[in-house]
């Protein structure tokens, strides 16, 4: 059986023979947007069981019943890569969540700083954005969205074996290329400040943390969302899984 064209993230356990009822947006998407019929197949995945092929068994008014058949991809360990970011207004925070998911982050950690304007994060909405991004980019999992933490609290309980790379706009950070060459690691995190950057006190706090490395991102001052995506891409190019080929197998030559 060829791989289905459409993929859906689900919280349901997945195993051969399992019966699953999809409700709400997922059911509407299959029945009304894609106009799928009984017997059609879709790929399902969650954060622990890998990706499975499921066949539509029944289309009902409130839900779509599927029967899980075969596993198409086994579970795989996520990159041990965290993205820490100050929440920002509107669609640009959604962009951070979406792009961090596409790039392979295992954890998204909102960080409240002294200049952070947005101090609340809708975890349910953020998780939905991450799931939709995972569906598009061929991930078979999606990142955990953590509750917001104040910067001092985050650093106070930081695991000492995890390197933290953060953007420093003051000019005191090393060029990022030098940091990436000198400190290879299998587990790391990135952090960018809010609109307006870190305060002097916050930079002093970061500098006292042996696990935190300040880096420069060049002569231009980047917006918060641009900075976090840039940090993600540069660290992943050195320490991530970019040497692996694309996972998508549905395209024809």
C-alpha positions in Angstrom: 0.0 0.0 0.0 1.4 3.4 -1.0 1.7 6.1 1.7 -1.4 8.3 2.1 -1.1 11.8 0.8 -2.6 13.4 4.0 -1.2 13.2 7.5 -2.8 14.1 10.9 -1.4 14.5 14.3 -3.4 12.8 17.1 -3.3 12.3 20.8 -4.9 8.8 20.4 -2.7 5.7 21.1 -1.8 4.0 17.8 -1.5 0.3 17.2 -2.5 -2.3 14.6 -6.3 -2.8 14.7 -7.0 0.1 17.0 -10.3 1.9 16.3 -10.1 5.7 16.5 -12.9 8.4 16.5 -11.7 11.8 15.3 -13.9 14.7 16.2 -14.0 18.4 15.8 -11.6 20.1 13.4 -9.9 16.8 12.4 -13.2 15.2 11.5 -14.3 18.4 9.6 -11.0 18.4 7.7 -11.3 14.8 6.6 -15.0 14.8 5.7 -15.7 18.4 4.6 -12.4 19.8 3.4 -10.7 16.8 1.8 -14.1 15.1 1.0 -12.6 11.7 1.9 -14.8 8.6 1.6 -15.2 5.3 3.4 -12.2 3.1 2.6 -9.8 6.1 2.0 -6.6 6.1 3.9 -4.8 8.7 6.0 -1.5 8.7 7.9 -1.8 9.3 11.7 1.0 10.0 14.1 1.5 10.9 17.8 4.4 11.8 20.0 5.2 8.2 21.0 4.0 5.5 18.6 5.4 6.7 15.2 3.3 7.0 12.1 0.5 4.6 11.1 -1.8 4.2 8.2 -5.5 4.3 9.1 -8.5 3.6 6.9 -11.8 5.4 7.2 -14.4 3.0 8.4 -17.4 5.3 8.9 -18.3 8.9 8.3 -20.7 10.2 10.9 -22.3 13.6 11.7 -20.0 14.3 14.6 -17.0 12.2 14.0 -15.0 10.1 11.6 -14.2 6.5 12.6 -10.9 5.0 11.5 -9.2 1.7 11.8 -5.5 1.6 12.2 -3.8 -0.9 9.9 0.0 -0.8 9.5 2.9 1.2 10.8 4.6 3.3 8.1 7.3 4.8 10.3 8.7 3.6 13.7 9.1 6.0 16.6 12.4 7.9 16.6 14.1 10.0 19.2 13.7 13.8 18.9 16.6 16.1 18.6 17.5 17.2 22.1 17.0 20.8 21.1 15.1 23.5 23.0 13.8 26.9 21.8 13.4 29.5 24.5 11.8 32.8 23.4 10.1 35.8 24.8 6.4 35.9 23.8 5.6 38.6 21.2 2.4 40.0 19.7 0.1 38.4 17.2 1.1 36.3 14.3 4.9 36.6 14.9 4.7 34.3 17.9 2.8 31.8 15.9 5.6 32.0 13.3 8.2 31.1 16.0 6.1 28.1 17.1 5.6 26.9 13.5 9.2 27.4 12.4 10.7 25.9 15.5 8.5 22.8 15.0 9.6 22.5 11.4 13.2 22.8 12.4 13.0 20.0 14.9 12.7 21.5 18.4 11.7 19.1 21.2 10.6 21.8 23.6 9.3 25.4 23.2 9.8 27.4 26.3 8.2 30.9 26.6 10.3 33.2 28.7 9.1 36.3 30.5 11.7 39.0 30.6 11.5 42.6 32.0 10.6 44.0 28.6 8.2 41.2 27.6 4.9 42.7 26.6 2.9 39.5 26.2 2.9 37.5 29.5 0.4 34.8 28.7 0.5 32.0 26.2 -2.4 29.9 25.0 -0.9 26.5 25.4 -3.8 24.7 23.6 -3.6 27.1 20.6 0.2 26.9 20.5 0.1 23.1 20.6 -2.4 23.1 17.7 0.0 25.3 15.6 2.8 22.9 16.4 0.8 19.9 15.4 -0.2 21.5 12.1 3.5 22.3 11.4 4.5 18.7 12.2 1.9 17.4 9.7 3.4 19.5 7.0 7.1 18.9 7.6 7.0 15.1 7.9 7.7 15.0 11.7 6.2 12.0 13.5 6.0 14.0 16.7 5.7 17.6 17.9 7.4 19.7 20.5 6.1 20.1 24.1 4.9 23.7 24.7 5.9 24.6 28.3 4.2 27.1 30.5 5.9 30.5 30.5 8.7 31.0 33.1 10.4 34.2 34.2 14.0 34.4 33.0 15.6 34.2 36.5 13.5 31.1 37.4 14.4 29.4 34.1 18.1 30.0 34.6 17.9 29.0 38.3 16.7 25.5 37.5 18.6 25.1 34.2 20.2 21.6 33.7 23.9 22.3 33.9 24.8 19.8 31.1 22.7 21.7 28.5 24.4 24.5 26.6 22.4 27.7 26.2 23.2 29.9 23.2 21.6 33.4 23.5 21.7 36.4 21.2 23.6 39.4 22.6 23.0 42.8 20.9 25.6 44.7 22.9 28.6 43.6 20.8 30.1 41.5 23.6 29.0 38.2 22.2 31.3 36.0 20.2 30.7 35.5 16.5 28.3 32.5 16.4 30.6 30.6 14.0 33.4 30.5 16.7 31.0 29.2 19.4 29.6 26.5 17.1 33.2 25.3 16.2 34.4 25.3 19.8 31.5 23.6 21.6 30.0 20.6 19.8 27.1 19.2 21.8 24.3 16.7 21.5 21.8 18.8 23.7 21.4 22.5 23.6 19.0 25.4 23.7 18.7 28.8 22.1 17.3 32.0 23.6 16.4 35.3 22.0 15.2 38.4 23.9 12.0 40.3 23.5 11.3 43.4 21.5 13.8 45.9 22.9 16.2 43.2 23.9 17.5 42.1 27.3 18.0 44.6 30.1 21.4 45.3 31.6 20.5 43.3 34.7 19.3 40.3 32.6 22.5 40.3 30.5 24.5 40.3 33.8 22.4 37.4 35.1 23.1 35.4 31.9 26.8 36.2 32.0 27.0 34.6 35.4 25.7 31.3 34.1 28.6 29.1 33.0 26.3 27.1 30.7 25.2 30.2 28.8 27.2 31.5 25.8 26.4 34.9 24.2 26.7 35.2 20.5 26.5 38.0 17.9 24.2 37.7 14.9 26.0 40.3 12.9 25.8 44.1 12.5 22.0 44.4 12.1 19.5 44.3 14.9 17.1 41.5 14.2 13.5 41.3 15.2 12.8 38.8 17.9 11.2 36.2 15.6 14.0 36.6 13.1 16.7 36.2 15.8 15.2 33.0 17.2 14.8 31.4 13.7 18.4 32.4 12.8 19.8 30.9 16.0 17.9 27.7 15.4 19.1 27.4 11.8 22.7 28.1 12.6 23.0 25.8 15.6 21.1 23.0 13.7 23.5 23.3 10.8 26.4 22.5 13.1 24.8 20.1 15.7 21.5 18.9 14.2 20.4 16.3 11.7 20.7 18.3 8.5 23.0 15.6 7.1 20.0 13.3 6.7 18.0 13.2 3.5 14.4 14.5 3.3 11.9 12.1 4.8 9.1 12.8 2.2 8.7 9.9 -0.2 5.6 10.9 -2.0 7.1 13.1 -4.6 7.7 11.7 -8.1 11.1 12.3 -9.9 
